Amino acid sequence: MAKYLGVYATACLTRRQLQELVAKLMEPGEVCCEKAYAGIVSGVLVCLFTAPSREALDEFQKQHGMVAEHLWRIDLESQDGQLTSV
């Protein structure tokens, strides 16, 4: 399954709303958020997703009312100091 990294603006969300959103994103399913990082002061959420396709991720984001400022497919990741295919 492919991995994607998305960046989202969250300036209007409270910490509680952000927590609820992240909990929903991490629910098991066809598309799932593996990891989330939030900057409360900067109003940004960075998520690492697994998804079968970009189209599936786009639909998932739409269902959750999310519009990515940036979205990248991840092709390589580091493992023990080496880059390996995802």
VEXTOR-167412 format. One record per residue (C-alpha): residue number from 1; x, y, z; residue in three letters. Coordinates in steps of 0.1 Angstrom, whole numbers, plus 5000, padded with zeros to 4 digits. Layout:
BEGIN
   zami      X      Y      Z   pavex
    NUM      X      Y      Z     ALA
...
# end
This chain:
BEGIN
   zami      X      Y      Z   pavex
      1   5000   5000   5000     MET
      2   5013   5035   4991     ALA
      3   5022   5061   5017     LYS
      4   5014   5098   5015     TYR
      5   5024   5128   5036     LEU
      6   4998   5156   5039     GLY
      7   5000   5190   5054     VAL
      8   4968   5207   5066     TYR
      9   4959   5241   5081     ALA
     10   4942   5237   5115     THR
     11   4943   5273   5129     ALA
     12   4906   5273   5136     CYS
     13   4905   5240   5156     LEU
     14   4908   5238   5193     THR
     15   4931   5211   5208     ARG
     16   4900   5190   5216     ARG
     17   4887   5193   5180     GLN
     18   4921   5184   5167     LEU
     19   4922   5153   5190     GLN
     20   4888   5142   5178     GLU
     21   4899   5147   5141     LEU
     22   4931   5127   5146     VAL
     23   4912   5099   5164     ALA
     24   4888   5096   5134     LYS
     25   4917   5097   5109     LEU
     26   4934   5068   5127     MET
     27   4904   5045   5126     GLU
     28   4911   5013   5107     PRO
     29   4899   5013   5071     GLY
     30   4910   5013   5035     GLU
     31   4928   5046   5041     VAL
     32   4944   5052   5075     CYS
     33   4965   5078   5092     CYS
     34   4996   5061   5106     GLU
     35   5010   5091   5124     LYS
     36   5000   5127   5130     ALA
     37   5020   5157   5141     TYR
     38   5004   5190   5151     ALA
     39   5017   5225   5157     GLY
     40   4992   5242   5179     ILE
     41   5008   5277   5177     VAL
     42   5015   5274   5139     SER
     43   4981   5259   5132     GLY
     44   4993   5229   5111     VAL
     45   4986   5192   5111     LEU
     46   5010   5168   5093     VAL
     47   4997   5133   5086     CYS
     48   5013   5101   5073     LEU
     49   4987   5080   5055     PHE
     50   4986   5046   5039     THR
     51   4962   5043   5010     ALA
     52   4957   5020   4980     PRO
     53   4956   5050   4957     SER
     54   4957   5088   4955     ARG
     55   4920   5087   4945     GLU
     56   4911   5067   4977     ALA
     57   4930   5093   4998     LEU
     58   4913   5122   4980     ASP
     59   4879   5107   4988     GLU
     60   4890   5100   5024     PHE
     61   4901   5137   5028     GLN
     62   4868   5149   5013     LYS
     63   4848   5127   5037     GLN
     64   4866   5143   5066     HIS
     65   4864   5179   5052     GLY
     66   4902   5181   5048     MET
     67   4919   5201   5021     VAL
     68   4957   5195   5019     ALA
     69   4980   5225   5016     GLU
     70   5006   5200   5004     HIS
     71   5004   5163   4996     LEU
     72   5032   5140   4985     TRP
     73   5034   5103   4977     ARG
     74   5063   5087   4996     ILE
     75   5084   5064   4974     ASP
     76   5114   5059   4997     LEU
     77   5119   5058   5035     GLU
     78   5150   5053   5057     SER
     79   5156   5019   5074     GLN
     80   5188   5016   5095     ASP
     81   5205   5044   5075     GLY
     82   5195   5031   5041     GLN
     83   5168   5043   5018     LEU
     84   5143   5015   5009     THR
     85   5113   5014   4987     SER
     86   5079   5018   5004     VAL
# end
